[in-house]
């Protein structure tokens, strides 16, 4: 027999985030995953919210995410050695640092960012809790960096809608106001 040509999908959802976005431990039915450990047999990108949403919308799904990544800084290593989500978005891939070339503009971008930033803001690197003033400074820097990232994506993807989400993995009552501030400062009907 012959194969019928499959219609190209016109819809694209692009998602940015961290381990939660990747599906880190999302099929760990036996609860074998311990914080700090990673097993590929407990992660399935096709079982993430993003992939499932794309399926329901008959859309392609592009995920730019990595465990531990942050918009600005995370608590897992020296600030000078970290790769941020905005930096990653400008590359061809994690390992190929040449410039990313836009081939298809997504209709929707989901930003599931900030979990690691929030931990850095409140717990610091290596669990060294910063002073209240330093926490406030870090939170402000995070919000500003997040808004800059949204504006950078707006320039790259004109006409796209941006969905800023919050993590269920941290103190939502304390993190949500930061995300709401990001949305307020980003402004526009596209966020």
N, CA, C and O of each residue as an XYZ file, in Angstrom:
764
protein
N       0.815     -1.176      0.000
C       0.000      0.000      0.000
C       0.859      1.239      0.000
O       2.086      1.167      0.072
N       0.208      2.363     -0.081
C       0.904      3.648     -0.065
C       0.555      4.398      1.212
O      -0.507      4.195      1.800
N       1.459      5.260      1.625
C       1.218      6.089      2.798
C       0.548      7.378      2.366
O       0.957      8.003      1.388
N      -0.480      7.772      3.097
C      -1.104      9.065      2.833
C      -0.236     10.150      3.454
O       0.316      9.976      4.540
N      -0.123     11.269      2.750
C       0.653     12.377      3.306
C      -0.108     12.963      4.495
O      -1.299     13.262      4.404
N       0.592     13.116      5.586
C      -0.014     13.665      6.795
C       0.015     15.183      6.710
O       1.048     15.779      6.407
N      -1.126     15.800      6.980
C      -1.181     17.258      6.982
C      -0.240     17.800      8.046
O      -0.178     17.277      9.158
N       0.492     18.854      7.695
C       1.367     19.483      8.672
C       0.505     20.176      9.727
O      -0.514     20.791      9.412
N       0.921     20.066     10.939
C       0.219     20.741     12.025
C       0.570     22.221     11.952
O       1.742     22.593     11.893
N      -0.467     23.062     11.956
C      -0.235     24.496     11.881
C      -0.035     25.118     13.255
O       0.494     26.224     13.365
N      -0.447     24.428     14.283
C      -0.388     24.984     15.631
C       0.889     24.553     16.341
O       1.355     23.424     16.193
N       1.445     25.489     17.121
C       2.642     25.197     17.897
C       2.523     25.846     19.266
O       2.221     27.034     19.381
N       2.761     25.059     20.291
C       2.864     25.554     21.656
C       4.323     25.380     22.055
O       4.890     24.296     21.917
N       4.930     26.467     22.556
C       6.300     26.379     23.031
C       6.279     26.574     24.540
O       5.588     27.457     25.049
N       7.035     25.750     25.252
C       7.006     25.753     26.712
C       8.422     25.920     27.247
O       9.360     25.276     26.778
N       8.558     26.794     28.234
C       9.844     27.018     28.891
C       9.715     26.662     30.362
O       8.694     26.950     30.987
N      10.755     26.033     30.921
C      10.676     25.711     32.332
C      11.855     24.913     32.848
O      12.963     24.972     32.316
N      11.575     24.160     33.911
C      12.602     23.424     34.638
C      12.226     21.948     34.714
O      11.572     21.430     33.809
N      12.629     21.273     35.774
C      12.390     19.831     35.894
C      10.904     19.490     35.899
O      10.503     18.456     35.365
N      10.098     20.339     36.489
C       8.649     20.091     36.518
C       8.117     20.075     35.082
O       7.286     19.241     34.723
N       8.604     20.997     34.284
C       8.199     21.100     32.886
C       8.648     19.878     32.090
O       7.928     19.398     31.215
N       9.849     19.379     32.402
C      10.399     18.206     31.705
C       9.637     16.925     32.022
O       9.671     15.965     31.252
N       8.954     16.916     33.155
C       8.292     15.690     33.584
C       9.156     14.905     34.559
O       8.983     13.695     34.699
N      10.067     15.563     35.224
C      10.990     14.935     36.178
C      10.211     14.119     37.210
O       9.489     14.679     38.035
N      10.358     12.826     37.159
C       9.706     11.937     38.126
C       8.214     11.759     37.935
O       7.546     11.227     38.821
N       7.669     12.191     36.800
C       6.211     12.167     36.640
C       5.612     10.769     36.446
O       4.392     10.612     36.497
N       6.433      9.779     36.229
C       5.903      8.403     36.155
C       6.565      7.530     37.217
O       6.781      6.336     37.014
N       6.877      8.143     38.337
C       7.523      7.453     39.449
C       6.446      6.817     40.332
O       6.216      7.255     41.459
N       5.807      5.804     39.819
C       4.703      5.160     40.535
C       5.134      4.486     41.828
O       4.330      4.340     42.749
N       6.377      4.079     41.904
C       6.871      3.394     43.102
C       7.519      4.345     44.095
O       8.034      3.915     45.127
N       7.496      5.643     43.786
C       8.093      6.659     44.654
C       9.579      6.383     44.913
O      10.068      6.547     46.031
N      10.282      5.963     43.862
C      11.710      5.659     44.008
C      12.576      6.893     43.812
O      13.759      6.882     44.151
N      11.994      7.956     43.268
C      12.773      9.162     43.010
C      12.959      9.934     44.304
O      11.993     10.258     44.996
N      14.195     10.221     44.616
C      14.508     11.022     45.792
C      15.127     12.326     45.310
O      15.859     12.339     44.321
N      14.839     13.411     45.999
C      15.389     14.701     45.606
C      16.899     14.591     45.459
O      17.580     14.044     46.325
N      17.407     15.110     44.365
C      18.837     15.032     44.109
C      19.208     13.853     43.227
O      20.311     13.812     42.684
N      18.308     12.897     43.077
C      18.565     11.749     42.214
C      17.773     11.892     40.932
O      16.801     12.646     40.873
N      18.183     11.178     39.922
C      17.435     11.221     38.676
C      17.530      9.873     37.996
O      18.607      9.285     37.897
N      16.409      9.396     37.535
C      16.345      8.143     36.805
C      15.515      8.371     35.555
O      14.368      8.808     35.647
N      16.073      8.084     34.396
C      15.337      8.320     33.156
C      14.069      7.487     33.082
O      13.136      7.843     32.363
N      14.023      6.388     33.812
C      12.817      5.568     33.755
C      11.678      6.143     34.599
O      10.612      5.531     34.676
N      11.875      7.292     35.227
C      10.780      7.933     35.977
C      10.370      9.263     35.347
O       9.634     10.034     35.964
N      10.830      9.541     34.136
C      10.492     10.785     33.444
C       9.954     10.468     32.061
O      10.546      9.681     31.321
N       8.825     11.085     31.712
C       8.243     10.873     30.397
C       7.646     12.182     29.898
O       6.595     12.615     30.371
N       8.326     12.809     28.938
C       7.860     14.076     28.385
C       6.496     13.979     27.729
O       5.781     14.978     27.645
N       6.121     12.793     27.263
C       4.807     12.645     26.633
C       3.682     12.526     27.665
O       2.509     12.427     27.305
N       4.050     12.536     28.947
C       3.046     12.490     30.001
C       2.976     13.818     30.764
O       2.417     13.875     31.860
N       3.538     14.874     30.192
C       3.501     16.188     30.836
C       2.209     16.913     30.454
O       1.556     16.577     29.467
N       1.863     17.903     31.251
C       0.675     18.718     30.966
C       0.779     19.364     29.594
O      -0.212     19.460     28.871
N       1.977     19.806     29.237
C       2.181     20.537     27.991
C       1.944     19.650     26.789
O       1.275     20.046     25.834
N       2.492     18.455     26.838
C       2.328     17.529     25.725
C       0.853     17.138     25.581
O       0.317     17.085     24.474
N       0.215     16.868     26.710
C      -1.201     16.491     26.694
C      -2.066     17.642     26.173
O      -3.002     17.417     25.405
N      -1.754     18.869     26.588
C      -2.507     20.033     26.097
C      -2.332     20.188     24.592
O      -3.296     20.452     23.874
N      -1.105     20.024     24.120
C      -0.839     20.126     22.685
C      -1.618     19.065     21.908
O      -2.166     19.349     20.842
N      -1.667     17.845     22.441
C      -2.446     16.789     21.788
C      -3.912     17.192     21.670
O      -4.521     17.044     20.610
N      -4.473     17.699     22.761
C      -5.893     18.092     22.760
C      -6.166     19.206     21.761
O      -7.260     19.287     21.203
N      -5.173     20.069     21.532
C      -5.331     21.207     20.630
C      -4.822     20.917     19.225
O      -4.762     21.812     18.381
N      -4.455     19.655     18.976
C      -3.895     19.259     17.684
C      -2.727     20.174     17.308
O      -2.677     20.727     16.209
N      -1.795     20.315     18.247
C      -0.656     21.204     18.052
C       0.651     20.451     18.277
O       0.703     19.454     18.998
N       1.696     20.956     17.642
C       3.038     20.502     17.973
C       3.408     21.133     19.303
O       2.851     22.162     19.687
N       4.342     20.519     20.000
C       4.786     21.046     21.287
C       6.306     21.073     21.320
O       6.951     20.043     21.125
N       6.871     22.226     21.561
C       8.309     22.383     21.703
C       8.588     22.743     23.153
O       8.038     23.717     23.667
N       9.441     21.965     23.819
C       9.743     22.199     25.230
C      11.210     22.570     25.375
O      12.096     21.823     24.960
N      11.457     23.732     25.968
C      12.799     24.202     26.251
C      12.908     24.231     27.770
O      12.513     25.205     28.409
N      13.439     23.174     28.336
C      13.462     23.043     29.794
C      14.607     22.132     30.216
O      15.097     21.308     29.444
N      15.015     22.311     31.469
C      16.081     21.494     32.022
C      15.972     21.552     33.534
O      15.666     22.602     34.099
N      16.214     20.460     34.173
C      16.155     20.409     35.623
C      17.113     21.432     36.233
O      18.277     21.518     35.840
N      16.615     22.198     37.190
C      17.428     23.174     37.896
C      17.515     24.529     37.233
O      18.072     25.459     37.817
N      16.984     24.672     36.032
C      17.126     25.942     35.336
C      16.211     27.008     35.923
O      15.160     26.714     36.493
N      16.645     28.255     35.763
C      15.947     29.391     36.342
C      15.932     30.548     35.347
O      16.696     30.555     34.382
N      15.076     31.507     35.583
C      15.053     32.715     34.761
C      16.319     33.528     35.035
O      16.899     34.120     34.125
N      16.733     33.548     36.290
C      17.929     34.310     36.657
C      18.960     33.406     37.332
O      19.989     33.093     36.733
N      18.698     32.983     38.570
C      19.620     32.120     39.308
C      18.862     31.036     40.041
O      17.706     31.213     40.425
N      19.535     29.903     40.231
C      18.972     28.831     41.039
C      19.896     28.572     42.226
O      21.015     29.085     42.248
N      19.463     27.801     43.196
C      20.283     27.582     44.386
C      21.299     26.450     44.264
O      21.881     26.042     45.269
N      21.524     25.937     43.065
C      22.293     24.708     42.927
C      23.715     24.879     42.422
O      24.373     23.884     42.118
N      24.205     26.090     42.323
C      25.573     26.273     41.856
C      25.954     27.734     41.831
O      25.101     28.602     42.013
N      27.205     28.013     41.611
C      27.689     29.387     41.578
C      26.961     30.187     40.501
O      26.709     29.685     39.406
N      26.627     31.430     40.824
C      25.906     32.287     39.883
C      26.647     32.419     38.554
O      26.027     32.459     37.491
N      27.952     32.486     38.620
C      28.752     32.720     37.415
C      28.756     31.549     36.441
O      29.099     31.729     35.273
N      28.386     30.362     36.889
C      28.441     29.175     36.018
C      27.067     28.734     35.528
O      26.963     27.729     34.825
N      26.025     29.454     35.878
C      24.677     29.004     35.548
C      24.243     29.414     34.150
O      24.585     30.492     33.662
N      23.487     28.532     33.521
C      22.813     28.846     32.267
C      21.360     29.114     32.615
O      20.706     28.294     33.259
N      20.861     30.255     32.191
C      19.479     30.622     32.502
C      18.541     30.160     31.391
O      18.981     29.825     30.291
N      17.262     30.144     31.687
C      16.260     29.799     30.673
C      16.323     30.790     29.508
O      16.286     30.357     28.356
N      16.418     32.118     29.760
C      16.561     33.033     28.615
C      17.799     32.736     27.758
O      17.729     32.812     26.532
N      18.923     32.400     28.386
C      20.115     32.051     27.606
C      19.857     30.802     26.777
O      20.221     30.748     25.602
N      19.236     29.807     27.376
C      18.936     28.564     26.672
C      18.016     28.825     25.475
O      18.147     28.171     24.440
N      17.094     29.772     25.611
C      16.144     30.058     24.523
C      16.826     30.653     23.299
O      16.256     30.644     22.208
N      18.022     31.160     23.465
C      18.741     31.777     22.346
C      19.643     30.796     21.601
O      20.241     31.149     20.585
N      19.743     29.561     22.106
C      20.633     28.550     21.530
C      19.872     27.576     20.646
O      18.652     27.443     20.741
N      20.620     26.898     19.783
C      20.034     25.807     19.014
C      19.642     24.663     19.930
O      18.593     24.048     19.740
N      20.472     24.371     20.921
C      20.176     23.308     21.878
C      21.004     23.543     23.131
O      21.802     24.477     23.203
N      20.800     22.687     24.102
C      21.568     22.787     25.340
C      23.068     22.717     25.059
O      23.853     23.453     25.658
N      23.458     21.838     24.156
C      24.870     21.618     23.862
C      25.393     22.462     22.699
O      26.597     22.703     22.605
N      24.520     22.902     21.833
C      24.924     23.702     20.673
C      24.582     25.160     20.967
O      23.415     25.551     20.927
N      25.605     25.962     21.264
C      25.371     27.346     21.677
C      25.243     28.313     20.507
O      25.124     29.520     20.717
N      25.264     27.802     19.271
C      25.053     28.709     18.148
C      23.618     29.244     18.208
O      22.742     28.644     18.831
N      23.403     30.360     17.564
C      22.128     31.078     17.678
C      20.946     30.267     17.152
O      21.016     29.633     16.100
N      19.876     30.309     17.909
C      18.621     29.678     17.514
C      17.992     30.505     16.407
O      17.924     31.730     16.508
N      17.539     29.856     15.367
C      16.881     30.526     14.258
C      15.409     30.137     14.285
O      15.068     28.954     14.257
N      14.543     31.144     14.338
C      13.106     30.895     14.394
C      12.641     30.348     13.049
O      12.796     30.992     12.012
N      12.071     29.153     13.089
C      11.538     28.550     11.878
C      10.019     28.610     11.857
O       9.405     28.661     10.791
N       9.418     28.604     13.038
C       7.959     28.604     13.136
C       7.580     29.387     14.387
O       8.097     29.125     15.473
N       6.690     30.335     14.231
C       6.263     31.153     15.366
C       5.116     30.444     16.078
O       4.098     30.127     15.462
N       5.282     30.196     17.379
C       4.200     29.534     18.119
C       3.021     30.475     18.329
O       3.188     31.691     18.428
N       1.837     29.898     18.395
C       0.659     30.691     18.729
C       0.581     30.923     20.225
O      -0.007     31.907     20.675
N       1.171     30.023     20.996
C       1.160     30.137     22.450
C       2.516     29.761     23.015
O       3.152     28.804     22.573
N       2.951     30.544     24.013
C       4.154     30.226     24.770
C       3.737     30.103     26.224
O       3.126     31.013     26.785
N       4.070     28.970     26.831
C       3.794     28.742     28.246
C       5.111     28.916     28.997
O       6.114     28.276     28.680
N       5.086     29.792     29.993
C       6.271     30.046     30.811
C       6.011     29.455     32.185
O       5.337     30.055     33.022
N       6.551     28.288     32.397
C       6.408     27.591     33.681
C       7.734     27.742     34.430
O       8.394     26.761     34.774
N       8.096     28.986     34.666
C       9.409     29.326     35.200
C       9.298     29.891     36.616
O       8.242     30.367     37.032
N      10.410     29.827     37.340
C      10.496     30.540     38.602
C      10.640     29.694     39.843
O      10.994     30.222     40.898
N      10.380     28.405     39.763
C      10.499     27.564     40.958
C      11.914     27.643     41.530
O      12.089     27.890     42.723
N      12.915     27.437     40.688
C      14.297     27.466     41.158
C      14.733     28.879     41.533
O      15.521     29.059     42.462
N      14.228     29.878     40.818
C      14.511     31.268     41.186
C      13.992     31.566     42.587
O      14.681     32.185     43.398
N      12.780     31.123     42.861
C      12.180     31.393     44.162
C      12.994     30.746     45.284
O      13.199     31.351     46.336
N      13.448     29.531     45.059
C      14.269     28.858     46.068
C      15.567     29.633     46.277
O      16.013     29.799     47.412
N      16.177     30.110     45.186
C      17.385     30.930     45.302
C      17.095     32.214     46.090
O      17.887     32.609     46.946
N      15.967     32.860     45.804
C      15.614     34.110     46.486
C      15.437     33.917     47.986
O      15.826     34.778     48.774
N      14.857     32.801     48.380
C      14.507     32.605     49.787
C      15.479     31.735     50.574
O      15.583     31.870     51.793
N      16.194     30.839     49.885
C      17.099     29.929     50.590
C      18.557     30.117     50.208
O      19.445     29.625     50.905
N      18.817     30.812     49.124
C      20.186     31.057     48.702
C      20.866     29.819     48.156
O      20.249     28.766     48.001
N      22.142     29.965     47.869
C      22.950     28.854     47.362
C      23.461     28.057     48.552
O      24.019     28.617     49.495
N      23.267     26.754     48.499
C      23.729     25.895     49.581
C      22.953     26.059     50.874
O      23.456     25.740     51.951
N      21.712     26.563     50.769
C      20.870     26.692     51.955
C      21.260     27.836     52.880
O      20.812     27.883     54.026
N      22.083     28.754     52.400
C      22.494     29.923     53.185
C      21.412     30.991     53.054
O      21.427     31.782     52.111
N      20.483     31.013     53.991
C      19.338     31.912     53.907
C      19.792     33.365     53.859
O      20.468     33.830     54.777
N      19.429     34.090     52.800
C      19.795     35.496     52.699
C      18.983     36.350     53.685
O      17.920     35.940     54.151
N      19.497     37.519     53.986
C      18.787     38.452     54.858
C      17.471     38.855     54.195
O      17.323     38.712     52.982
N      16.517     39.358     54.978
C      15.257     39.814     54.373
C      15.473     40.845     53.262
O      14.785     40.805     52.242
N      16.418     41.762     53.449
C      16.690     42.759     52.409
C      17.247     42.107     51.153
O      16.861     42.464     50.040
N      18.158     41.148     51.328
C      18.724     40.442     50.178
C      17.644     39.618     49.473
O      17.629     39.542     48.245
N      16.749     39.007     50.235
C      15.639     38.277     49.617
C      14.798     39.221     48.766
O      14.425     38.881     47.643
N      14.498     40.403     49.295
C      13.707     41.387     48.547
C      14.446     41.811     47.278
O      13.836     41.935     46.215
N      15.761     42.034     47.387
C      16.559     42.411     46.210
C      16.540     41.311     45.153
O      16.410     41.589     43.960
N      16.670     40.074     45.591
C      16.672     38.944     44.659
C      15.308     38.773     43.994
O      15.227     38.484     42.801
N      14.253     38.951     44.758
C      12.905     38.840     44.186
C      12.685     39.923     43.140
O      12.114     39.656     42.082
N      13.128     41.135     43.423
C      12.998     42.226     42.455
C      13.799     41.923     41.191
O      13.314     42.150     40.083
N      15.012     41.416     41.348
C      15.838     41.075     40.186
C      15.202     39.953     39.365
O      15.270     39.960     38.136
N      14.582     38.989     40.051
C      13.890     37.903     39.362
C      12.733     38.449     38.531
O      12.600     38.116     37.353
N      11.895     39.290     39.143
C      10.743     39.851     38.430
C      11.218     40.629     37.210
O      10.667     40.466     36.121
N      12.238     41.477     37.380
C      12.748     42.274     36.260
C      13.292     41.378     35.146
O      13.044     41.633     33.967
N      14.030     40.335     35.515
C      14.583     39.418     34.511
C      13.478     38.670     33.774
O      13.578     38.434     32.570
N      12.425     38.299     34.497
C      11.300     37.575     33.890
C      10.581     38.473     32.879
O      10.245     38.031     31.781
N      10.349     39.726     33.252
C       9.695     40.676     32.339
C      10.579     40.898     31.104
O      10.078     40.942     29.980
N      11.884     41.037     31.316
C      12.797     41.180     30.175
C      12.711     39.970     29.252
O      12.731     40.115     28.030
N      12.613     38.773     29.837
C      12.511     37.547     29.039
C      11.221     37.548     28.212
O      11.242     37.219     27.026
N      10.113     37.912     28.830
C       8.844     37.988     28.091
C       8.966     38.979     26.944
O       8.517     38.691     25.834
N       9.563     40.137     27.189
C       9.720     41.136     26.133
C      10.641     40.650     25.023
O      10.417     40.957     23.852
N      11.675     39.894     25.382
C      12.557     39.307     24.372
C      11.777     38.321     23.494
O      11.920     38.320     22.272
N      10.959     37.493     24.125
C      10.144     36.539     23.363
C       9.117     37.254     22.502
O       8.834     36.815     21.387
N       8.559     38.340     22.999
C       7.613     39.131     22.189
C       8.281     39.605     20.901
O       7.672     39.582     19.831
N       9.526     40.031     21.010
C      10.253     40.484     19.825
C      10.515     39.361     18.843
O      10.500     39.565     17.629
N      10.757     38.165     19.382
C      11.045     37.001     18.546
C       9.768     36.403     17.960
O       9.773     35.865     16.852
N       8.676     36.505     18.716
C       7.420     35.872     18.325
C       6.269     36.883     18.313
O       5.429     36.855     19.213
N       6.212     37.757     17.335
C       5.113     38.738     17.301
C       3.758     38.052     17.131
O       3.618     37.103     16.359
N       2.768     38.551     17.865
C       1.414     38.013     17.758
C       1.147     36.780     18.603
O       0.048     36.227     18.558
N       2.136     36.339     19.374
C       1.993     35.145     20.206
C       1.348     35.497     21.541
O       1.519     36.605     22.048
N       0.610     34.553     22.102
C       0.024     34.712     23.436
C       0.932     34.014     24.444
O       1.441     32.924     24.183
N       1.129     34.650     25.596
C       2.026     34.136     26.627
C       1.229     33.788     27.876
O       0.447     34.596     28.374
N       1.438     32.579     28.372
C       0.754     32.090     29.571
C       1.805     31.883     30.657
O       2.662     31.007     30.548
N       1.729     32.696     31.700
C       2.676     32.622     32.809
C       2.032     31.780     33.901
O       0.972     32.129     34.420
N       2.677     30.668     34.246
C       2.097     29.729     35.208
C       2.919     29.712     36.490
O       4.044     30.211     36.531
N       2.345     29.136     37.523
C       3.048     28.988     38.794
C       3.251     27.516     39.090
O       2.521     26.654     38.599
N       4.241     27.254     39.889
C       4.565     25.886     40.262
C       3.721     25.432     41.439
O       3.373     26.226     42.314
N       3.400     24.164     41.450
C       2.695     23.579     42.590
C       3.689     23.017     43.596
O       3.288     22.471     44.623
N       4.973     23.144     43.313
C       5.996     22.487     44.111
C       6.598     23.378     45.204
O       7.444     22.921     45.973
N       6.170     24.643     45.280
C       6.728     25.545     46.290
C       5.599     26.269     47.017
O       4.422     26.025     46.752
N       5.963     27.149     47.924
C       4.987     27.894     48.724
C       4.186     28.823     47.819
O       4.564     29.979     47.631
N       3.117     28.345     47.274
C       2.363     29.078     46.267
C       1.865     30.426     46.782
O       1.822     31.399     46.029
N       1.492     30.489     48.051
C       0.972     31.752     48.585
C       2.039     32.837     48.603
O       1.704     34.022     48.572
N       3.314     32.463     48.652
C       4.405     33.439     48.616
C       4.958     33.663     47.213
O       5.444     34.749     46.899
N       4.884     32.645     46.381
C       5.416     32.745     45.016
C       4.429     33.432     44.074
O       4.836     34.198     43.201
N       3.150     33.165     44.243
C       2.128     33.694     43.336
C       2.178     35.219     43.208
O       2.030     35.722     42.094
N       2.379     35.988     44.298
C       2.466     37.446     44.130
C       3.608     37.884     43.207
O       3.485     38.889     42.507
N       4.701     37.148     43.202
C       5.798     37.485     42.293
C       5.381     37.267     40.840
O       5.676     38.085     39.969
N       4.699     36.164     40.595
C       4.230     35.872     39.238
C       3.189     36.904     38.808
O       3.193     37.353     37.662
N       2.309     37.274     39.714
C       1.320     38.312     39.401
C       1.992     39.646     39.088
O       1.516     40.398     38.238
N       3.096     39.941     39.774
C       3.853     41.168     39.499
C       4.518     41.098     38.131
O       4.568     42.100     37.419
N       5.021     39.946     37.758
C       5.593     39.752     36.420
C       4.527     40.054     35.366
O       4.782     40.792     34.414
N       3.340     39.486     35.539
C       2.262     39.691     34.571
C       1.857     41.166     34.516
O       1.635     41.717     33.438
N       1.765     41.799     35.691
C       1.393     43.226     35.728
C       2.422     44.078     34.994
O       2.058     44.929     34.182
N       3.694     43.855     35.273
C       4.744     44.666     34.646
C       4.897     44.361     33.166
O       5.206     45.256     32.379
N       4.686     43.125     32.779
C       4.787     42.779     31.356
C       3.688     43.479     30.559
O       3.884     43.878     29.411
N       2.518     43.617     31.206
C       1.412     44.329     30.577
C       0.953     43.698     29.282
O       1.446     42.645     28.877
N       0.022     44.339     28.649
C      -0.462     43.892     27.351
C      -1.503     42.801     27.450
O      -1.574     42.076     28.443
N      -2.307     42.693     26.415
C      -3.366     41.674     26.380
C      -2.835     40.314     25.925
O      -3.581     39.336     25.887
N      -1.541     40.254     25.580
C      -0.958     38.987     25.108
C      -0.397     38.142     26.245
O       0.035     37.016     25.998
N      -0.385     38.641     27.488
C       0.164     37.909     28.626
C      -0.958     37.537     29.564
O      -0.717     36.911     30.596
